[in-house]
Amino acid sequence: MLAGGFEGVVDAKSRVVLPAKLRSELGDKFHLMMGFDNYVAIYPEESFNEMLTQLLSMKKSSDQYLVLGRFLLGNSYDGELDSAGRVLIPAVLKKYAKLEKDVHIMGVGDHIEIWDSETYREKTLMSAEMLQEARDLMNY
């Protein structure tokens, strides 16, 4: 399972070093795509294929299928790690997530999220009420 939070940077060539812990769990084949909340999502091949199976099971003429297909697959890229453990962030995804320099990288179960650090802090502060609601639902 992909878990843990890490700080990082986007270098001048739009690359981000993925922490060794996440790299080892990610595997060799993975996909980068737009996350639902202005972050870059990285899915291992298996998780990506599960999502794809769910998407393709939807009615092809439905608005939901068309919107999700365009959003998820229209902005999906095969990923590759270089010898230093860096992943290249495609320009479209970098712009979408507003990744300029400082980033927050986290494993969230079946995928990795790369956030602009400032955006991540803002989302974390704004979601305190939602966190409490979720905690209540879990009886935790």
Protein Blocks (a to p, Z undefined) as FASTA:
>chain_A
ZZddddddddfkopacddfklmmmnombdcddddfkopacdddfklmmmmmmmmmmpcfk
bmklmmmmmmmmmmcccddddfkopacddfklmmmnopaklccdddehjaccdddfklmm
mmmmmmmmmmmmmmmmnoZZ
